[in-house]
Amino acid sequence: PLSPQFAVSTPTTSPRLLAAVARHAETTIGPALAAASSAAQDGGEALRELRLEVLSTDEELGMATDYSYNLTLAQGRGVVRCPSIYGCMYGLESFAQLLDTERGVVLHSDVAIVDAPDFSWRGLMVDAGRRFFPMDTLRDLMTTMAANKLNVLHLHASDFCRFGVESKTYPNLTAALTGIHGGFYSQADVKALVAYAQARGIRLVPEFDVPGHSRGWRPVQSEGLAFCDAAAASKNQLYNDPAGKT
């Protein structure tokens, strides 16, 4: 059982890791603690602490980021040892998945987990080039990704007839998006998505096809570039050919 005084502790001052602890305190550990008082009366040594011991507090994310961790639970104490804060996040996630939040107990009293991903790119691709995904949907997806230890959100941000991110230089790319093609991410939205992803050990990797399909980009003499002109007679790019004969 969890001790009613159970706490997660760490010597690190990493804001991202501390924020991850706070999230679990609200979503998983908190509900388990609410049920812990009655469970602790069932006998057995209660788990009093989960300590996160991290070698480096570097918050940079990249292909070489080490997400490995060791998690042990024994004799009333839990320890997560990890080379990076993101490994500790994974260890914290595994601990949370061992909790029975309704009974206030850990499912096993003697646990030893040595875990590391087999692949450095564990991604989910979202095709925002064809359809707009609301911000709340993307945040929910990333929350689920973190629970499943996925670390790359591949944002396919443009495709035939949609450019899904605001451009200050070419605002007409998004100004004409209506109906089923409507919706785009402002630059502030993108900044918020990147921050949300990084807080969960996820890299947001954008993809802009130039062109995704040859009809998608056509030079226009008066405006420079037109994106997805549905009325265009040609299905190929036009290179300074106003007669459309290329």
C-alpha positions in Angstrom: 0.0 0.0 0.0 1.0 3.6 -0.4 1.7 5.5 2.8 -0.7 8.4 3.2 2.5 10.5 3.5 3.9 9.1 0.2 5.9 11.7 -1.8 8.0 11.9 -4.9 11.4 13.6 -4.2 14.3 14.6 -6.4 17.5 16.6 -5.9 17.2 18.1 -9.3 15.8 21.6 -9.9 14.9 20.9 -13.6 11.6 22.8 -14.3 10.5 20.2 -16.8 11.0 17.3 -14.4 9.4 19.1 -11.5 6.4 19.9 -13.8 6.1 16.2 -14.7 6.0 15.3 -11.0 3.3 17.9 -10.5 1.2 16.5 -13.4 1.4 13.0 -12.0 0.6 14.3 -8.5 -2.7 15.6 -10.0 -3.6 12.8 -12.4 -2.3 9.5 -11.0 -0.5 9.8 -7.7 -3.1 12.2 -6.2 -6.1 9.9 -6.7 -4.0 6.9 -5.4 -3.1 8.9 -2.2 -6.8 9.8 -1.7 -7.5 6.0 -1.3 -4.3 5.2 0.5 -5.4 5.8 4.1 -7.8 2.8 4.1 -5.4 0.7 2.1 -2.6 1.2 4.6 -4.6 -0.5 7.3 -4.5 -3.8 5.4 -1.1 -4.7 6.6 2.3 -4.8 5.0 5.0 -2.2 4.7 3.7 0.9 3.0 5.6 2.7 0.2 6.7 6.0 1.6 8.8 7.6 -1.1 9.7 7.5 -4.8 13.1 9.2 -5.3 14.2 10.4 -8.8 18.0 10.4 -9.2 19.2 11.9 -12.4 22.7 12.3 -13.7 22.2 15.3 -15.9 19.7 18.1 -15.8 20.3 19.1 -19.4 16.8 19.7 -21.0 17.9 19.6 -24.6 16.0 17.1 -26.8 17.5 15.4 -29.8 18.0 12.1 -31.6 20.7 11.2 -29.0 18.7 11.9 -25.9 18.9 9.0 -23.5 15.5 7.9 -22.2 16.7 4.9 -20.3 15.9 4.3 -16.6 16.0 1.8 -13.8 13.0 1.6 -11.4 13.2 -0.4 -8.1 10.6 -0.7 -5.4 11.5 -2.5 -2.2 11.3 -2.2 1.6 9.0 0.8 1.5 11.1 2.9 -0.9 11.2 3.4 -4.6 14.1 4.8 -6.7 14.3 5.8 -10.3 17.8 6.2 -11.6 18.2 7.8 -15.0 20.9 9.6 -17.1 18.5 12.3 -18.2 15.4 14.0 -16.9 13.5 12.4 -19.8 14.5 9.0 -18.6 13.1 9.9 -15.2 9.8 11.0 -16.8 9.6 7.5 -18.3 10.4 5.9 -15.0 7.7 8.1 -13.3 5.3 7.0 -16.0 6.0 3.3 -15.4 5.5 3.9 -11.7 2.2 5.6 -12.3 1.0 2.6 -14.4 1.8 0.3 -11.5 -0.6 2.1 -9.3 -4.1 1.0 -8.5 -5.6 4.4 -8.0 -8.9 3.1 -6.6 -7.3 1.0 -3.8 -4.3 3.3 -3.1 -1.8 0.5 -3.7 1.1 -0.4 -6.0 0.3 -3.7 -7.8 3.6 -5.3 -6.7 5.7 -4.8 -3.6 9.1 -5.9 -5.1 9.8 -4.3 -8.5 13.0 -4.1 -10.6 12.6 -2.6 -14.1 15.5 -1.9 -16.4 14.1 -0.1 -19.5 15.4 1.6 -22.6 13.9 2.2 -26.0 15.0 0.2 -29.0 14.5 3.1 -31.4 15.5 6.7 -31.1 12.5 7.8 -33.3 9.2 6.7 -31.8 6.8 8.8 -33.7 3.2 9.6 -34.5 2.4 11.4 -37.7 -0.5 13.9 -37.8 -1.6 14.9 -41.3 -2.5 18.6 -40.7 -1.9 19.3 -44.3 -5.2 17.8 -45.4 -7.3 18.4 -42.3 -7.0 20.8 -39.4 -6.6 19.2 -35.9 -7.7 21.5 -33.1 -5.1 22.4 -30.5 -6.8 20.4 -27.7 -6.8 17.3 -29.9 -3.0 17.7 -30.4 -2.4 18.2 -26.7 -4.5 15.1 -25.9 -2.5 13.1 -28.5 0.8 14.2 -26.9 -0.5 13.3 -23.4 -1.2 9.8 -24.8 2.1 9.7 -26.6 3.9 10.4 -23.3 2.0 7.6 -21.6 3.2 5.3 -24.3 6.7 6.6 -24.4 6.6 8.0 -27.9 9.0 10.9 -28.4 8.3 12.4 -31.9 5.2 14.2 -33.1 5.7 14.5 -36.9 3.5 17.3 -38.0 2.8 17.0 -41.7 1.8 20.7 -42.0 1.2 21.1 -45.7 -0.3 19.1 -48.5 -2.5 19.5 -51.6 -4.8 22.4 -51.0 -3.8 23.3 -47.5 -0.9 25.1 -45.8 -1.5 24.6 -42.1 0.8 27.2 -40.4 0.6 30.9 -40.4 3.0 32.8 -42.6 3.7 36.5 -41.9 5.3 36.8 -45.3 2.6 35.1 -47.3 -0.6 35.5 -45.3 -2.7 34.5 -48.4 -1.5 30.9 -47.8 -4.0 30.6 -44.9 -6.4 33.5 -45.6 -8.3 31.5 -48.2 -8.7 28.3 -46.1 -12.5 27.8 -45.6 -15.0 25.0 -45.2 -13.4 21.5 -44.9 -10.0 23.1 -45.6 -10.4 25.7 -42.9 -8.2 26.2 -39.8 -4.5 26.7 -39.3 -1.9 27.1 -36.5 -0.8 30.6 -35.7 2.9 31.1 -34.9 1.9 31.5 -31.2 0.0 28.1 -31.5 3.2 26.5 -32.8 5.3 27.9 -30.0 2.7 26.6 -27.5 2.7 23.1 -29.1 6.5 22.9 -29.0 6.5 23.9 -25.3 3.8 21.3 -24.5 5.7 18.6 -26.4 9.1 19.4 -24.8 7.6 19.3 -21.3 6.7 15.6 -22.1 10.0 14.6 -23.7 8.5 14.9 -27.2 10.1 16.6 -30.2 7.7 18.3 -32.6 9.1 17.8 -36.1 7.4 19.9 -38.8 7.2 18.9 -42.4 6.5 21.4 -45.2 6.3 19.8 -48.7 7.7 22.2 -51.4 5.8 21.1 -53.4 3.9 18.2 -51.9 2.2 17.8 -55.3 3.3 19.7 -58.3 0.0 21.4 -58.8 0.2 22.8 -55.3 2.7 25.5 -56.1 2.3 27.7 -59.2 4.2 30.9 -59.9 1.8 33.8 -60.6 3.1 36.9 -62.2 1.2 39.4 -60.0 1.5 37.6 -56.7 4.7 35.5 -56.8 3.2 32.2 -55.7 -0.3 30.7 -55.5 -1.1 27.7 -53.4 -3.6 25.1 -54.7 -5.5 27.0 -57.3 -8.4 24.6 -57.8 -9.4 26.4 -61.1 -6.0 26.0 -62.7 -6.1 24.2 -66.0 -2.6 22.8 -65.7 -1.7 20.1 -63.3 2.0 20.9 -63.5 4.1 23.8 -62.3 4.3 26.7 -64.6 7.7 28.4 -65.0 7.2 32.0 -66.1 4.9 30.9 -68.8 1.7 33.1 -68.7 0.3 31.2 -71.6 0.3 28.0 -69.6 1.9 26.0 -72.4 4.7 24.4 -70.3 
